[in-house]
Amino acid sequence: MFTPAPVPAATTRQAAVLIVDDAPAQLGLMRSMMLQQGYQTFVANSGERALAIAQRAQPDLILLDIVLPGMDGMEVCRRLKAHPSTCNIPVIFMSARTGTEDIVAAFDIGASDYIPKPLRLAEVCVRVRAQLQFRRTSMSQQQQAERLRLIVDSMDEGLMVIEPSGRIQYTNPACDRYLGYAAGELAGSALDDLLAPSVAQEYLDLFSQSVRDPSSPNARGAREVLIRQRDGILRAMDFTLTPMGADQPLFVALLHDITHHKQSENALQRAAMVDPLTKIANRRHFDSFLDKEWQRALRSSQPLSLIVLDVDHFKGYNDSLGHAAGDACLQQVAMALQSHALRATDLAARYGGEEFVLLFGETGFEAACALAETIRSHIEALHIPNPRSATSPWVTASLGVATIVPTQLDDIKEFFVHADRAMYAVKEAGRNAVRAVKTGVTFGTIAAVIDA
């Protein structure tokens, strides 16, 4: 366990530290550590309380969490810096937000330091002690800039500091690495030499406008642009521009490799289409897939078959064996269904609770009936015990099947309703069976009913 070494007491008075955090355990730990260091300590668990204490007690330093109930840490810092009695108190942010935007935003509004969570107590002590020393010795603006440089140089994202003329004043190592330049080689270059002409002119106009009217909106959110590397190859990157808010008009540009961004975006999209429990498609994915296959079947005049499946007596299964066993049961059923939806035109999905759906493109009535019976038999053959079932000693399922060759006169919602009603007819008749219907204008409303 870390035991910080006490620092010598100040000759005039104890240094006072205000700790702002809404987590009681974190607040208590930080308070004990500051007291052990010999500092007078104040605590607050909200932004409003922090502002009141800061104005009354005038601490020498504030340790400030970003995520707080009500007013967040960013707003607290803005108000501290806007008030004459608190504007010179150094603020150290403590946050689990470690993104480049959060770090840059914190320094832009006047923070003195930024410590990522989970906190390393030794590091906190060192940084607090350094800030108090800086306050006592009136650290110069050059030292502050150097500390900021150390942070931005360690960022994974590229960063440029740009003058209103479009001249690049500074690039961090990540930016140099992204674009293939040596350290400092881009300094003095023009931004418009790196961007496509139309995009470059847009940003140059923005810079000019900021000089003419400093109060005009001059930030640009992330957008995808093509940036020319040193070897002349254009590279797609996310580009974000933010004014620094310093005495000298400057802009911070953040560059993020779009390749990784796209990969993350695709992963999120895939996750949004998957049921988290069973790992097969979810209802959202199924609804989208059904609409796409319906349109394809309209164009090709090919049959489309839908199976709606409900696990029999599942409530009793959960009640007798518990929800953990119920989840495992649904996962096994889902894997069984997935094994029968192997083509690009097939999809098995969890529709909700213990209800599943399967869609088979270019699949006629007889083939769909045979598939449904195979699936029903497969589920029963899993031999998952169901002690509360009145139908079978094993987990079983009731299946409704609908087949259609859709036309412009048919309704996709009615297609689903027919399969759903067929499934409920099975449940009313005793469960663990298949009922199939042909539907649509081509076949008539219901041309045949088959119990498989």
C-alpha positions in Angstrom: 0.0 0.0 0.0 1.3 3.5 -0.9 2.3 5.6 2.1 3.2 9.2 0.9 6.0 10.9 2.8 4.9 14.0 4.6 6.1 17.3 3.2 7.6 20.0 5.4 5.0 22.5 6.6 5.1 25.9 5.0 6.8 28.6 7.0 3.8 31.0 6.9 0.8 28.8 6.8 -0.4 25.4 5.7 -1.2 25.1 2.0 -5.0 24.6 1.6 -6.4 22.1 -0.9 -10.0 21.7 -2.0 -11.0 18.2 -3.2 -14.2 18.0 -5.3 -15.5 14.5 -6.1 -19.0 12.9 -5.8 -17.6 9.4 -4.9 -17.5 9.2 -1.0 -14.8 6.5 -1.0 -12.6 8.5 -3.4 -13.2 11.7 -1.5 -12.3 10.1 1.8 -9.1 8.6 0.4 -8.0 11.8 -1.2 -8.8 13.8 2.0 -6.7 11.4 4.2 -3.8 11.6 1.8 -3.8 15.4 1.7 -4.0 15.6 5.5 -1.1 13.2 5.7 0.9 15.5 3.5 0.3 18.3 5.9 -2.2 20.3 3.9 -5.3 22.0 5.2 -8.1 20.1 3.4 -11.6 21.0 2.3 -14.0 18.7 0.5 -17.1 19.1 -1.7 -19.3 16.6 -3.5 -21.0 18.9 -6.0 -20.0 21.8 -8.2 -22.2 24.3 -6.4 -20.7 23.4 -3.1 -17.2 23.6 -4.6 -17.7 27.2 -5.8 -19.1 28.3 -2.4 -16.1 26.8 -0.6 -13.6 28.2 -3.1 -14.9 31.7 -2.7 -15.0 31.5 1.0 -11.9 29.6 1.9 -9.6 30.6 -1.0 -7.7 27.3 -1.2 -4.2 27.2 -2.8 -5.2 24.4 -5.1 -8.4 22.5 -6.3 -8.5 18.9 -7.2 -11.6 18.6 -9.4 -13.5 15.7 -10.9 -15.2 16.3 -14.2 -18.3 14.1 -13.7 -20.4 15.6 -10.9 -24.1 15.7 -10.2 -25.7 18.9 -11.6 -22.9 21.3 -12.6 -20.0 19.3 -14.1 -16.3 20.0 -13.4 -15.8 21.8 -16.7 -18.4 24.4 -15.8 -17.0 24.7 -12.3 -13.6 25.5 -13.7 -15.1 28.1 -16.1 -16.8 29.8 -13.2 -13.7 29.7 -11.1 -11.6 31.3 -13.8 -14.3 33.9 -14.5 -14.5 35.1 -10.9 -11.9 37.7 -9.7 -11.4 36.0 -6.3 -10.8 32.5 -7.7 -9.4 33.0 -11.2 -5.8 32.4 -10.1 -6.4 29.2 -8.1 -4.7 26.3 -9.9 -7.1 23.5 -10.8 -6.1 19.9 -11.3 -8.7 17.8 -13.1 -9.1 14.1 -12.0 -11.1 12.1 -14.6 -11.6 8.8 -16.2 -12.2 10.7 -19.5 -8.8 10.4 -21.2 -9.8 11.4 -24.7 -7.8 14.1 -26.4 -10.8 16.4 -26.7 -11.4 16.3 -22.9 -7.7 17.0 -22.1 -7.5 19.9 -24.5 -10.8 21.3 -23.4 -9.7 21.2 -19.7 -6.5 23.2 -20.5 -8.4 25.6 -22.7 -10.6 26.6 -19.9 -7.7 27.2 -17.5 -6.8 23.9 -15.9 -3.2 23.5 -14.5 -3.0 19.7 -14.8 -5.0 16.7 -15.8 -4.7 13.3 -13.9 -6.4 10.3 -15.5 -8.4 7.8 -13.3 -7.9 5.4 -11.7 -5.6 7.6 -9.7 -2.0 6.6 -8.8 -1.6 8.1 -5.3 2.1 8.7 -5.6 1.5 10.6 -8.9 -1.3 12.7 -7.3 1.0 13.7 -4.4 3.8 14.7 -6.8 1.5 16.7 -9.0 -0.2 18.5 -6.1 3.2 19.3 -4.5 4.4 20.6 -7.9 1.4 22.8 -8.4 1.7 24.3 -4.9 5.3 25.1 -5.6 4.4 26.6 -8.9 1.9 28.8 -7.2 4.4 29.9 -4.5 7.0 30.8 -7.1 4.6 32.3 -9.7 5.5 29.8 -12.4 6.1 31.6 -15.8 3.8 31.2 -18.8 6.7 29.5 -20.6 6.7 26.7 -18.0 3.0 26.3 -18.3 3.3 25.9 -22.0 6.0 23.3 -21.6 3.8 21.2 -19.3 1.0 21.4 -21.8 3.5 20.4 -24.6 4.5 17.3 -22.6 0.8 16.2 -22.4 -0.1 16.8 -26.1 3.2 15.2 -27.2 2.0 12.0 -25.5 -1.4 12.0 -27.2 -2.2 9.2 -29.6 -4.1 11.7 -31.8 -2.3 14.1 -34.0 -2.4 17.8 -33.0 -1.5 21.0 -34.8 -1.4 24.5 -33.5 -2.3 26.8 -36.4 -2.1 30.6 -36.7 -5.0 32.6 -38.3 -2.9 33.0 -41.5 -3.1 29.2 -41.9 0.6 28.8 -41.0 1.3 25.7 -38.9 3.1 26.7 -35.7 3.5 23.3 -34.0 2.8 19.6 -34.5 2.9 16.9 -31.9 4.8 13.6 -32.5 1.6 11.7 -33.4 0.8 14.2 -36.2 4.3 13.9 -37.5 4.1 10.2 -37.4 0.7 10.1 -39.2 1.9 12.3 -42.0 5.5 11.0 -42.3 7.4 14.1 -41.3 10.3 14.5 -39.0 9.9 16.3 -35.7 9.3 20.1 -36.3 9.5 19.7 -40.1 5.9 20.9 -40.6 6.4 24.1 -38.5 6.1 27.1 -40.8 4.2 25.1 -43.5 0.8 26.2 -44.7 -2.2 24.2 -43.9 -3.6 24.6 -47.4 -0.6 22.7 -48.8 -1.8 19.6 -46.9 -5.5 19.8 -47.7 -7.5 19.5 -50.9 -8.0 23.1 -52.3 -11.8 23.3 -51.6 -11.4 22.2 -48.0 -8.3 24.3 -47.5 -10.1 27.5 -48.7 -12.9 26.8 -46.3 -10.6 26.8 -43.3 -8.6 29.8 -44.5 -11.9 31.7 -44.8 -12.7 30.6 -41.2 -9.3 31.9 -40.0 -9.8 35.2 -41.7 -13.3 35.6 -40.2 -11.9 34.9 -36.7 -9.5 37.8 -37.1 -12.1 40.2 -38.4 -14.7 39.2 -35.8 -13.2 37.2 -32.8 -16.8 36.7 -31.4 -17.9 34.8 -34.5 -18.3 31.0 -34.3 -14.9 29.6 -35.3 -14.9 25.9 -34.2 -15.4 23.0 -36.6 -16.5 19.6 -35.4 -14.9 16.4 -36.6 -15.2 15.8 -40.3 -13.4 13.5 -42.7 -10.8 15.2 -44.9 -8.0 14.0 -47.2 -4.6 15.1 -45.9 -1.5 14.9 -48.1 1.4 12.9 -46.5 5.0 13.7 -47.0 5.2 11.2 -49.8 2.3 12.8 -51.6 -0.3 10.2 -50.9 -3.7 11.4 -49.6 -4.8 9.9 -46.4 -8.4 10.0 -45.0 -8.5 11.4 -41.5 -10.9 13.0 -39.0 -10.1 16.7 -38.6 -11.4 18.8 -35.7 -10.6 22.5 -35.3 -11.0 24.4 -32.0 -9.9 28.0 -31.1 -7.4 28.0 -28.2 -8.9 31.1 -26.6 -5.5 32.6 -25.9 -4.4 36.3 -26.2 -2.8 35.4 -29.5 -5.5 34.0 -31.9 -4.6 30.3 -32.4 -6.4 27.2 -33.4 -5.9 23.5 -32.3 -6.5 20.9 -35.0 -6.9 17.3 -34.0 -6.2 14.5 -36.5 -7.5 11.0 -36.0 -6.7 8.0 -38.3 -9.9 7.3 -40.0 -9.0 3.7 -40.6 -9.3 2.9 -36.9 -12.4 5.1 -36.6 -14.1 3.2 -39.4 -13.2 -0.1 -37.8 -14.7 1.0 -34.5 -17.7 2.4 -36.2 -18.3 -0.9 -38.1 -17.8 -2.9 -34.8 -20.5 -0.7 -33.1 -22.9 -1.2 -36.0 -22.4 -4.9 -35.8 -22.9 -4.9 -32.1 -26.2 -2.9 -32.5 -27.5 -5.8 -34.7 -26.7 -8.7 -32.4 -28.7 -9.9 -29.4 -26.3 -9.7 -26.4 -27.5 -12.9 -24.8 -27.7 -15.4 -27.7 -25.2 -13.7 -30.1 -27.5 -14.1 -33.0 -29.3 -11.3 -34.8 -31.7 -9.1 -32.8 -35.1 -7.8 -33.7 -33.7 -4.6 -35.3 -31.5 -6.6 -37.6 -34.3 -9.0 -38.5 -36.8 -6.2 -39.3 -34.2 -4.6 -41.6 -33.3 -7.9 -43.2 -37.0 -8.8 -43.8 -37.6 -5.6 -45.5 -34.6 -6.1 -47.8 -35.6 -9.7 -48.7 -39.2 -8.7 -49.2 -38.1 -6.1 -51.8 -35.8 -8.6 -53.5 -38.6 -11.2 -53.6 -40.9 -8.6 -55.2 -38.4 -8.0 -58.0 -37.6 -11.7 -58.6 -41.1 -13.2 -57.9 -39.4 -15.8 -55.7 -41.1 -17.3 -52.6 -40.2 -16.0 -49.2 -40.7 -18.2 -46.0 -40.9 -17.1 -42.4 -40.8 -19.2 -39.3 -42.0 -17.8 -35.9 -40.9 -20.0 -33.0 -41.7 -19.9 -29.3 -40.0 -22.0 -26.6 -42.8 -24.0 -24.9 -43.4 -23.6 -21.1 -40.4 -21.3 -20.8 -41.8 -19.4 -17.8 -42.1 -22.6 -15.9 -38.5 -23.5 -16.9 -37.3 -20.2 -15.5 -39.4 -20.6 -12.3 -38.1 -24.1 -11.6 -34.4 -23.8 -12.7 -33.7 -20.1 -12.4 -32.9 -17.3 -14.8 -29.2 -18.4 -15.3 -30.4 -21.8 -16.6 -33.1 -20.0 -18.7 -30.4 -17.9 -20.3 -28.3 -21.0 -21.1 -31.4 -22.7 -22.6 -32.1 -19.7 -24.9 -28.4 -19.7 -26.0 -28.6 -23.4 -26.9 -31.8 -22.9 -28.8 -30.3 -19.9 -30.7 -27.3 -21.9 -31.7 -29.6 -24.7 -33.0 -31.5 -22.2 -35.1 -28.3 -20.6 -36.4 -27.2 -23.9 -37.7 -30.2 -24.0 -40.1 -29.7 -20.5 -41.5 -26.5 -20.8 -43.5 -27.2 -19.0 -46.7 -26.8 -15.3 -47.3 -30.6 -15.2 -47.9 -31.3 -16.8 -44.5 -31.4 -15.2 -41.0 -32.1 -16.5 -37.5 -32.9 -13.9 -34.9 -34.1 -13.5 -31.3 -37.3 -11.5 -31.6 -37.9 -11.0 -27.9 -38.0 -13.1 -24.7 -38.3 -16.8 -25.7 -39.5 -15.9 -29.2 -37.3 -16.5 -32.3 -37.8 -15.9 -36.0 -36.1 -17.4 -39.1 -36.4 -16.0 -42.6 -35.5 -18.0 -45.7 -35.3 -16.3 -49.1 -36.1 -18.2 -52.3 -37.7 -21.0 -50.2 -41.0 -22.5 -51.2 -43.8 -23.8 -49.0 -42.8 -27.5 -48.9 -39.1 -26.7 -48.3 -40.1 -24.3 -45.5 -42.3 -27.0 -43.8 -39.5 -29.5 -44.0 -37.1 -27.0 -42.5 -39.5 -26.1 -39.7 -40.0 -29.8 -38.7 -36.2 -30.3 -38.8 -35.7 -27.3 -36.5 -38.5 -28.5 -34.1 -36.9 -32.0 -34.0 -33.5 -30.5 -33.5 -34.6 -28.5 -30.4 -36.3 -31.5 -28.8 -33.2 -33.6 -29.5 -31.0 -31.2 -27.5 -32.6 -33.0 -24.5 -32.6 -29.9 -22.3 -34.6 -31.0 -19.3 -37.8 -29.1 -18.6 -39.4 -30.5 -15.4 -42.4 -28.1 -15.5 -43.4 -28.9 -19.0 -46.7 -30.7 -19.6 -45.8 -31.4 -23.1 -42.4 -33.2 -22.9 -39.7 -34.0 -20.4 -37.4 -31.9 -22.7 -37.5 -28.3 -23.9 -39.6 -28.1 -27.0 -40.9 -25.3 -29.3 -44.0 -24.4 -31.2 -43.4 -23.2 -34.8 -45.6 -21.2 -37.2 -44.6 -21.0 -40.9 -45.8 -18.6 -43.6 -44.8 -18.7 -47.2 -45.5 -15.9 -49.8 -44.6 -14.8 -53.3 -45.1 -11.1 -52.6 -46.7 -8.7 -55.0 -47.3 -4.9 -54.7 -50.8 -5.8 -53.3 -49.4 -7.8 -50.3 -48.6 -6.4 -46.9 -45.3 -7.3 -45.2 -46.9 -6.9 -41.8 -49.8 -9.3 -42.6 -47.1 -11.8 -43.8 -45.6 -11.8 -40.3 -49.1 -11.9 -38.6 -50.0 -15.1 -40.5 -46.8 -16.9 -39.3 -47.4 -15.6 -35.7 -51.0 -16.8 -35.7 -49.9 -20.2 -37.0 -47.5 -20.4 -34.1 -50.2 -19.5 -31.6 -52.5 -22.1 -33.2 -49.8 -24.7 -32.4 -49.7 -23.6 -28.8 -53.4 -23.8 -28.4 -53.4 -27.3 -29.9 -50.9 -28.7 -27.5 -47.4 -27.3 -28.5 -44.3 -29.0 -29.9 -45.5 -29.0 -33.5 -45.4 -27.0 -36.7 -48.3 -25.3 -38.5 -47.7 -23.8 -41.9 -49.8 -21.4 -44.1 -49.6 -20.1 -47.7 -50.6 -16.5 -47.8 -50.7 -13.5 -50.1 -52.5 -12.6 -53.3 -50.7 -15.4 -55.2 -52.1 -18.1 -53.0 -55.2 -16.5 -51.6 -55.6 -15.4 -48.1 -54.8 -18.9 -46.7 -54.6 -21.6 -49.3 -53.5 -24.5 -47.1 -52.9 -25.4 -43.5 -50.5 -28.2 -42.7 -49.6 -29.7 -39.3 -46.2 -31.2 -39.7 
